[in-house]
Amino acid sequence: MAFILALQQAGGNGIEPKREITSVGIDIGTSTTKIVFSRLTVGRRYGLSMLPQYQITERNIIYESPMHLTPLIGESQIDLPALQQILSAEYHSAALKPEEVDTGAVIITGETAVRSNADSILHQLAGESGEFVVAQAGGDLEAVLAGKGAGAEAHSQRAAGTIVNVDIGGGTANAAYFNSGSCIGTLNFHIGGRLIMLDKAGTVAKIYPAARQWLNREGLWLQEGEQADWPVLQEVTRRWSELLLEVLLKGSDPQACPLIYGHQDLPAAFAKETTVTELWISGGVGALMEQAAPRNIAETARYGDIGPLLAHAIKKTAGHYPVKLQAAPGAQRATVIGAGVHTLQLSGSTVYADPNLLPLRNIPVIELVWPVQAQDVEQPDEVLASIQAAFAAGAIRHGSIEPEAMQFAIAIPEITHCSYAVLRRIAEAVTGCSRKYKLKLCILICENDIAKALGNCIYLLSQGRQACVCLDQITVAHGDYIDIGIPADGNYIPVAVKTLVFNSTN
């Protein structure tokens, strides 16, 4: 889908109906693959005092697929032909052809994201299924997308305190903290219902490596091919629940948790200062919380894993904390993306960009989070830590991609008092991180009007060796994607901001 940028003047302000578009969201997870088709009504907001922008005025789901088991070949690869058959059948059931799909997203989540052929499959599916925003979700992105899709982000705008949404699927538990409509941190755990798989008789069919390592460390005996011991399964899920909630709700040091993985975007000191008032559980485990608790191995194994037992262990453990617990609305489909919707904006004359570096397409946005108690950014150490965390998150998003090929944009939020000293600290930290990750191109989106000054400072500090694009007057959020065009009229750079759209009724 592509909208043509048109500057028009019209009397008054309002939303002018534009068109309907068809979107698809595909989530290829550890256990299941899900597809959702939606019809979006896109309107253009216009007025004398603003540039035309596009927004969703209505969203209707027109088809939801059943849950399919994600097809795998052994333990290391996704079965692409089998996956293609699933998607082809669902397009047929929805009475849609790929060329009739305007936009959307395909996401690989959980343990499936680390399969050896995950990246190549994403790009192949993109070419076969419509015009997608394509993202291989790391745990942090998956946590944010699930929290948005479950409605936790929107709910936090009107709720007191902090809302934590934990998306627990087959292989991972990805937590996102939301406060006042913004994601303020993420954490990721090797906790999931399918890490220990059972057959209908209760025999252990498979134990994933992350679970095996933990079981060995804890001295708990489960062996593939042998009958599972009911008390041991209860003990496993009890301990997993306690480890999870100790970190999320009590502020225990994430680095001390043996099941934590990946880059952690929530320092222990921050967690201790945060009051969590509501805990939402999405994903397959969240959906299982609404079913009756299993009473034996046979009832636990009804889906071929320990998901039902884990769901109710979390439910029981949460009873010891002063927090409201709930299964997220539409829990099992929280990470299925509605659409990538394009909003057109212009970055003005204060930009820093070499036109030879443009255009750029499908650049993921990583939102930098300043310290909660230091939004005036006066402390050098805090500036450096925040920028390092954002660059690390961007690098993780790209997985196994070579450093020189990595492209992501860092969104720098408003700074209350942006003196030259503060701007230079930012430039020093950005230059150091770009050098550390061997970035061929550094892309920055500034909320303050500092793009040209910041770009010049980076140029001087790097002695002209670090290619950089700095834009301002652009509104973006974590999880967005941007297209950056060539300068228009020699002064303005058109930017298409593509935001993933979720149900607004949750």
C-alpha positions as CSV (number, residue, x, y, z in Angstrom):
1,M,0.0,0.0,0.0
2,A,1.3,3.4,-0.8
3,F,-0.3,6.8,-0.2
4,I,0.7,9.8,-2.3
5,L,1.8,12.9,-0.3
6,A,-0.4,15.8,-1.2
7,L,-0.4,19.2,0.5
8,Q,-3.8,20.7,0.4
9,Q,-5.5,23.6,2.2
10,A,-9.0,23.2,3.3
11,G,-11.2,25.2,5.6
12,G,-11.7,23.8,9.1
13,N,-10.4,20.6,10.7
14,G,-11.7,17.1,10.4
15,I,-11.3,13.7,8.9
16,E,-12.0,13.2,5.2
17,P,-12.9,9.6,4.3
18,K,-10.2,8.1,2.2
19,R,-10.5,4.4,1.4
20,E,-10.7,0.9,2.7
21,I,-7.7,-1.4,2.8
22,T,-7.3,-5.1,3.5
23,S,-4.6,-6.2,6.0
24,V,-3.3,-9.5,7.3
25,G,-1.5,-10.4,10.4
26,I,0.5,-13.7,10.6
27,D,2.1,-14.9,13.9
28,I,4.3,-18.0,13.6
29,G,4.9,-19.0,17.2
30,T,6.7,-21.8,19.0
31,S,3.5,-23.9,19.2
32,T,0.9,-22.4,16.9
33,T,0.5,-20.3,13.7
34,K,-2.3,-17.8,13.5
35,I,-3.7,-15.6,10.7
36,V,-6.1,-12.7,10.9
37,F,-7.5,-10.6,8.0
38,S,-9.0,-7.2,8.7
39,R,-10.7,-4.4,6.7
40,L,-9.5,-0.9,7.7
41,T,-11.1,2.4,6.9
42,V,-8.4,5.0,6.4
43,G,-9.3,8.7,6.6
44,R,-7.1,11.8,6.1
45,R,-7.0,14.4,8.8
46,Y,-6.7,17.9,7.3
47,G,-6.7,21.5,8.2
48,L,-5.1,24.9,7.6
49,S,-2.6,24.5,10.4
50,M,-1.5,21.0,9.8
51,L,0.0,18.7,7.2
52,P,-2.3,16.0,6.0
53,Q,-2.0,12.7,7.9
54,Y,-3.8,9.4,7.7
55,Q,-5.4,7.5,10.5
56,I,-7.7,4.5,11.0
57,T,-11.3,5.4,11.5
58,E,-12.7,1.9,11.6
59,R,-11.3,-1.6,11.9
60,N,-13.2,-4.8,11.3
61,I,-11.9,-8.4,11.5
62,I,-13.2,-10.2,8.4
63,Y,-11.6,-13.6,9.0
64,E,-9.8,-15.4,11.8
65,S,-8.0,-18.7,11.2
66,P,-8.1,-21.6,13.6
67,M,-4.8,-22.3,15.5
68,H,-2.4,-24.4,13.4
69,L,0.5,-26.3,14.9
70,T,3.7,-24.6,13.6
71,P,5.3,-27.1,11.2
72,L,8.9,-28.0,12.0
73,I,11.6,-30.2,10.5
74,G,13.5,-31.7,13.5
75,E,14.6,-29.1,16.1
76,S,16.4,-26.6,13.9
77,Q,14.2,-25.6,11.0
78,I,10.7,-24.4,10.1
79,D,9.0,-26.6,7.5
80,L,8.4,-23.9,4.8
81,P,6.4,-26.0,2.3
82,A,4.0,-27.1,5.1
83,L,3.7,-23.5,6.3
84,Q,3.0,-22.3,2.8
85,Q,0.2,-24.9,2.5
86,I,-1.3,-23.6,5.7
87,L,-1.2,-19.9,4.5
88,S,-2.5,-20.8,1.1
89,A,-5.5,-22.7,2.6
90,E,-6.3,-19.8,4.9
91,Y,-6.2,-17.2,2.0
92,H,-8.6,-19.5,0.2
93,S,-10.9,-19.8,3.2
94,A,-10.9,-16.0,3.6
95,A,-11.7,-15.7,-0.2
96,L,-8.7,-13.4,-0.7
97,K,-5.7,-13.5,-3.0
98,P,-2.3,-12.2,-2.0
99,E,-2.5,-9.3,-4.5
100,E,-5.8,-8.2,-2.8
101,V,-4.0,-7.7,0.5
102,D,-2.7,-4.1,0.8
103,T,-0.7,-4.3,4.0
104,G,0.1,-6.1,7.2
105,A,2.8,-7.9,9.1
106,V,4.3,-11.4,9.5
107,I,6.0,-12.1,12.9
108,I,8.0,-15.0,14.0
109,T,7.9,-15.3,17.8
110,G,9.2,-17.4,20.7
111,E,11.5,-20.3,20.1
112,T,10.6,-20.3,16.4
113,A,12.4,-17.0,15.9
114,V,15.8,-18.7,16.5
115,R,15.3,-21.5,13.9
116,S,18.1,-21.5,11.4
117,N,15.9,-20.6,8.5
118,A,13.6,-18.1,10.2
119,D,15.0,-15.0,8.5
120,S,14.9,-16.4,5.0
121,I,11.3,-17.7,5.5
122,L,10.2,-14.2,6.6
123,H,11.4,-12.6,3.4
124,Q,9.9,-15.4,1.2
125,L,6.5,-15.1,2.9
126,A,6.7,-11.3,2.4
127,G,7.0,-11.8,-1.3
128,E,4.2,-14.4,-1.5
129,S,1.6,-13.0,0.8
130,G,1.2,-9.3,0.0
131,E,2.9,-6.0,0.8
132,F,4.1,-6.6,4.4
133,V,6.1,-4.9,7.1
134,V,8.3,-7.8,8.0
135,A,9.8,-8.2,11.4
136,Q,11.5,-11.1,13.1
137,A,10.4,-10.4,16.6
138,G,12.9,-10.7,19.4
139,G,11.5,-11.0,22.9
140,D,11.4,-7.3,23.5
141,L,9.4,-6.5,20.4
142,E,7.2,-9.5,20.9
143,A,6.4,-8.2,24.5
144,V,5.4,-4.8,23.2
145,L,3.3,-6.1,20.3
146,A,1.5,-8.5,22.6
147,G,0.8,-5.7,25.2
148,K,-0.6,-3.5,22.4
149,G,-2.6,-6.3,20.9
150,A,-4.1,-7.4,24.3
151,G,-5.1,-3.8,25.1
152,A,-2.8,-3.3,28.0
153,E,-1.2,-0.3,26.5
154,A,-4.5,1.4,25.9
155,H,-5.8,0.4,29.3
156,S,-2.8,2.0,31.0
157,Q,-3.8,5.4,29.7
158,R,-6.8,5.4,32.1
159,A,-5.6,3.1,34.8
160,A,-3.6,4.0,37.9
161,G,-0.2,2.6,38.4
162,T,1.7,0.3,36.0
163,I,0.1,-2.5,33.9
164,V,2.3,-5.5,33.1
165,N,1.3,-7.7,30.2
166,V,3.1,-11.1,30.0
167,D,2.6,-13.0,26.8
168,I,3.3,-16.7,27.6
169,G,3.2,-19.1,24.7
170,G,4.9,-22.3,24.0
171,G,8.6,-21.3,24.5
172,T,8.8,-17.9,26.1
173,A,7.2,-15.4,28.5
174,N,7.6,-11.8,27.3
175,A,6.7,-9.1,29.7
176,A,6.0,-5.4,28.9
177,Y,5.4,-2.7,31.4
178,F,2.9,0.0,30.4
179,N,2.3,3.3,32.2
180,S,0.2,6.2,30.9
181,G,-0.1,4.7,27.4
182,S,3.6,4.1,26.9
183,C,5.9,1.0,27.2
184,I,8.5,1.8,29.9
185,G,10.3,-1.5,29.9
186,T,10.4,-5.2,28.9
187,L,11.7,-8.5,30.3
188,N,12.0,-12.0,28.7
189,F,11.9,-15.4,30.3
190,H,12.5,-19.0,29.1
191,I,9.1,-20.0,30.5
192,G,6.4,-21.5,28.3
193,G,3.9,-24.3,28.2
194,R,5.6,-26.3,25.4
195,L,9.1,-26.4,26.8
196,I,8.1,-29.7,28.3
197,M,5.9,-31.8,25.9
198,L,3.8,-34.8,26.9
199,D,1.9,-37.4,25.0
200,K,-1.7,-38.3,26.0
201,A,-0.5,-41.0,28.3
202,G,1.7,-38.6,30.2
203,T,5.0,-39.7,28.8
204,V,7.6,-37.0,28.4
205,A,7.8,-36.5,24.6
206,K,10.3,-33.7,24.5
207,I,12.2,-31.3,26.7
208,Y,13.6,-28.1,25.1
209,P,17.2,-27.2,26.0
210,A,16.3,-24.1,28.1
211,A,14.1,-26.3,30.3
212,R,16.6,-29.2,30.4
213,Q,19.3,-26.9,31.7
214,W,17.1,-25.5,34.4
215,L,15.8,-28.9,35.5
216,N,19.4,-30.2,35.8
217,R,20.4,-27.2,37.8
218,E,17.4,-27.6,40.1
219,G,17.8,-31.3,40.5
220,L,14.4,-32.1,39.2
221,W,14.1,-35.4,37.3
222,L,12.2,-35.6,34.0
223,Q,13.4,-37.8,31.2
224,E,12.2,-38.0,27.6
225,G,10.5,-41.3,26.9
226,E,9.6,-41.9,30.5
227,Q,6.4,-41.3,32.4
228,A,6.2,-37.9,33.9
229,D,5.9,-37.7,37.7
230,W,2.9,-35.6,38.6
231,P,4.4,-34.0,41.7
232,V,7.5,-33.0,39.7
233,L,5.4,-31.3,37.1
234,Q,3.6,-29.4,39.8
235,E,6.9,-28.4,41.4
236,V,8.3,-27.2,38.0
237,T,5.3,-25.0,37.3
238,R,5.2,-23.7,40.9
239,R,8.9,-22.6,40.7
240,W,8.5,-21.1,37.3
241,S,5.6,-19.0,38.5
242,E,7.4,-17.9,41.6
243,L,10.5,-16.9,39.6
244,L,8.4,-15.0,37.1
245,L,6.3,-13.0,39.6
246,E,9.3,-12.4,42.0
247,V,10.9,-10.4,39.2
248,L,7.8,-8.8,37.7
249,L,6.0,-7.8,40.9
250,K,8.5,-7.7,43.7
251,G,11.4,-6.1,41.8
252,S,13.9,-8.9,42.3
253,D,17.1,-8.4,40.2
254,P,16.4,-9.8,36.7
255,Q,20.1,-10.8,36.4
256,A,19.6,-13.2,39.3
257,C,16.8,-15.1,37.6
258,P,18.1,-18.2,35.8
259,L,15.3,-18.2,33.3
260,I,15.9,-14.6,32.0
261,Y,17.2,-14.3,28.5
262,G,18.3,-11.7,26.1
263,H,18.7,-7.9,26.5
264,Q,16.8,-6.7,29.6
265,D,15.3,-3.3,29.2
266,L,14.3,-2.9,32.8
267,P,17.0,-2.4,35.4
268,A,16.4,-3.9,38.9
269,A,16.4,-0.4,40.5
270,F,13.6,0.7,38.2
271,A,11.5,-2.4,39.0
272,K,11.7,-1.7,42.7
273,E,10.5,1.9,42.2
274,T,7.5,0.7,40.0
275,T,4.1,-0.1,41.5
276,V,2.4,-2.8,39.4
277,T,-1.3,-2.6,39.9
278,E,-2.5,-5.1,37.2
279,L,-1.0,-8.2,35.8
280,W,-2.3,-9.4,32.4
281,I,-1.5,-12.8,30.9
282,S,-1.8,-13.2,27.1
283,G,-0.8,-15.9,24.8
284,G,-1.9,-19.5,24.9
285,V,-1.2,-19.8,28.6
286,G,-3.4,-16.7,29.2
287,A,-6.3,-18.4,27.4
288,L,-5.8,-21.6,29.5
289,M,-6.3,-19.6,32.8
290,E,-10.0,-19.4,32.0
291,Q,-10.3,-23.2,31.8
292,A,-10.6,-25.6,34.8
293,A,-7.4,-26.4,36.6
294,P,-6.0,-29.8,35.6
295,R,-6.3,-32.5,38.4
296,N,-3.9,-35.1,37.0
297,I,-1.3,-35.8,34.3
298,A,-4.0,-36.8,31.8
299,E,-5.8,-33.5,32.1
300,T,-2.5,-31.6,32.0
301,A,-1.5,-33.4,28.8
302,R,-4.7,-32.7,26.8
303,Y,-2.8,-30.2,24.5
304,G,0.4,-32.2,24.5
305,D,2.4,-30.0,26.9
306,I,2.3,-28.5,30.5
307,G,0.5,-25.3,29.5
308,P,-2.7,-25.9,31.5
309,L,-0.7,-26.7,34.7
310,L,1.5,-23.6,34.2
311,A,-1.5,-21.4,33.7
312,H,-3.0,-22.3,37.0
313,A,0.3,-22.3,38.8
314,I,0.6,-18.6,37.8
315,K,-3.0,-18.0,38.9
316,K,-2.3,-19.5,42.3
317,T,1.0,-17.8,42.9
318,A,-0.4,-14.4,41.9
319,G,-2.9,-14.7,44.8
320,H,0.0,-14.0,47.2
321,Y,0.6,-10.5,45.7
322,P,-1.5,-7.4,46.0
323,V,-2.2,-7.2,42.2
324,K,-5.2,-7.6,40.0
325,L,-4.7,-10.7,37.7
326,Q,-6.6,-11.3,34.6
327,A,-6.3,-13.2,31.3
328,A,-5.9,-10.6,28.6
329,P,-8.9,-10.1,26.3
330,G,-8.4,-12.2,23.2
331,A,-5.4,-13.7,25.0
332,Q,-4.3,-16.3,22.4
333,R,-4.3,-13.9,19.5
334,A,-2.6,-10.9,21.2
335,T,0.5,-10.8,18.9
336,V,-1.4,-11.3,15.6
337,I,-0.9,-8.0,13.9
338,G,-3.8,-6.1,12.3
339,A,-1.9,-3.9,9.8
340,G,1.0,-1.7,9.0
341,V,-0.8,1.6,8.4
342,H,1.1,4.5,6.7
343,T,1.0,8.0,8.1
344,L,2.7,10.6,6.1
345,Q,4.7,13.3,7.8
346,L,7.4,15.9,6.8
347,S,10.7,16.5,8.6
348,G,11.5,20.2,8.2
349,S,14.6,22.4,7.5
350,T,16.5,21.4,10.7
351,V,17.3,17.9,9.5
352,Y,20.7,16.5,9.0
353,A,20.9,14.1,6.1
354,D,23.0,13.4,3.0
355,P,20.5,12.9,0.1
356,N,22.9,10.2,-1.3
357,L,21.9,8.1,1.7
358,L,18.2,8.3,0.8
359,P,15.6,6.8,0.3
360,L,15.4,4.2,3.1
361,R,12.6,1.7,3.5
362,N,11.1,-0.4,6.3
363,I,13.3,0.9,9.1
364,P,12.2,-0.4,12.5
365,V,11.9,2.2,15.3
366,I,13.5,1.6,18.7
367,E,12.2,4.0,21.3
368,L,14.9,5.3,23.7
369,V,13.7,5.6,27.3
370,W,15.2,8.2,29.5
371,P,15.6,7.4,33.2
372,V,12.2,7.8,35.0
373,Q,13.6,10.3,37.5
374,A,15.9,12.1,35.1
375,Q,13.9,13.4,32.1
376,D,16.0,16.5,32.0
377,V,18.9,14.2,31.3
378,E,21.5,16.0,33.3
379,Q,23.6,13.0,34.3
380,P,26.1,11.7,31.8
381,D,26.0,8.1,33.1
382,E,22.2,8.1,32.7
383,V,22.4,9.4,29.2
384,L,25.0,6.8,28.2
385,A,23.0,3.9,29.8
386,S,19.8,4.8,28.1
387,I,21.3,5.2,24.7
388,Q,23.3,2.0,25.1
389,A,20.1,0.1,26.0
390,A,18.3,1.4,22.9
391,F,21.2,0.5,20.5
392,A,21.4,-3.0,22.1
393,A,17.7,-3.5,21.6
394,G,18.1,-2.5,18.0
395,A,21.0,-4.9,17.5
396,I,19.0,-7.7,19.1
397,R,16.1,-7.0,16.8
398,H,18.3,-7.8,13.8
399,G,19.4,-11.2,15.2
400,S,22.1,-12.7,13.0
401,I,22.3,-9.9,10.4
402,E,25.8,-8.7,9.8
403,P,26.5,-5.4,11.7
404,E,27.2,-3.4,8.6
405,A,23.7,-4.4,7.2
406,M,21.8,-3.4,10.4
407,Q,19.4,-0.5,10.0
408,F,17.1,0.8,12.8
409,A,16.1,4.2,13.9
410,I,16.5,5.4,17.5
411,A,13.6,7.7,18.6
412,I,14.9,10.3,21.1
413,P,12.0,11.6,23.3
414,E,11.6,15.2,24.4
415,I,14.3,16.6,26.7
416,T,13.1,19.2,29.1
417,H,16.3,21.2,29.2
418,C,18.4,20.4,26.1
419,S,21.6,22.5,26.6
420,Y,24.6,22.1,24.3
421,A,26.3,20.1,27.0
422,V,23.4,17.6,27.0
423,L,23.3,17.4,23.2
424,R,27.1,16.7,23.1
425,R,26.6,13.9,25.7
426,I,24.0,12.4,23.4
427,A,26.2,12.7,20.4
428,E,29.1,11.1,22.2
429,A,27.0,8.2,23.4
430,V,25.5,7.7,19.9
431,T,28.9,7.8,18.2
432,G,30.3,5.3,20.7
433,C,27.3,2.9,20.2
434,S,27.5,3.2,16.4
435,R,31.2,2.4,16.5
436,K,30.6,-0.6,18.9
437,Y,27.9,-2.1,16.7
438,K,29.8,-1.2,13.5
439,L,26.8,0.5,12.0
440,K,27.2,1.7,8.5
441,L,24.4,4.2,9.0
442,C,23.0,5.8,12.2
443,I,19.4,7.0,12.0
444,L,17.9,9.2,14.7
445,I,14.4,10.7,15.1
446,C,14.3,13.6,17.6
447,E,11.3,14.9,19.4
448,N,13.1,18.2,20.1
449,D,14.2,20.4,17.2
450,I,17.8,19.3,17.5
451,A,18.4,17.1,14.4
452,K,20.7,19.4,12.5
453,A,22.8,20.3,15.6
454,L,23.0,16.7,16.7
455,G,24.0,15.5,13.3
456,N,26.7,18.1,13.0
457,C,28.0,17.1,16.5
458,I,28.2,13.4,15.5
459,Y,30.0,14.4,12.3
460,L,32.6,16.3,14.3
461,L,33.1,13.6,16.9
462,S,33.4,10.9,14.3
463,Q,35.6,13.1,12.1
464,G,33.1,12.5,9.3
465,R,33.4,8.7,9.4
466,Q,29.9,8.0,10.8
467,A,27.2,8.3,8.2
468,C,24.1,9.7,9.9
469,V,20.5,10.7,9.2
470,C,18.9,12.9,11.9
471,L,15.2,14.0,11.6
472,D,12.9,15.9,13.8
473,Q,9.2,17.1,13.8
474,I,8.3,13.4,13.3
475,T,6.1,11.5,15.7
476,V,7.0,7.8,16.1
477,A,6.6,5.1,18.7
478,H,8.4,1.8,19.5
479,G,7.3,-0.8,17.1
480,D,6.7,1.6,14.2
481,Y,8.5,1.3,10.9
482,I,9.5,4.3,8.7
483,D,10.2,5.0,5.1
484,I,12.4,8.0,4.5
485,G,12.1,9.6,1.1
486,I,14.4,12.0,-0.8
487,P,14.1,15.7,0.0
488,A,11.0,17.4,-1.4
489,D,11.5,20.9,-2.9
490,G,15.0,20.8,-1.6
491,N,13.8,21.5,2.0
492,Y,11.5,18.8,3.4
493,I,12.0,15.1,3.7
494,P,8.8,13.0,3.4
495,V,8.6,10.2,6.0
496,A,6.0,7.5,6.0
497,V,5.4,6.2,9.5
498,K,3.9,2.7,9.5
499,T,2.2,1.8,12.7
500,L,0.9,-1.6,13.6
501,V,-2.8,-1.4,14.3
502,F,-4.6,-3.4,17.0
503,N,-8.2,-3.7,18.2
504,S,-9.4,-0.6,20.0
505,T,-12.2,-2.4,21.7
506,N,-10.1,-4.3,24.3
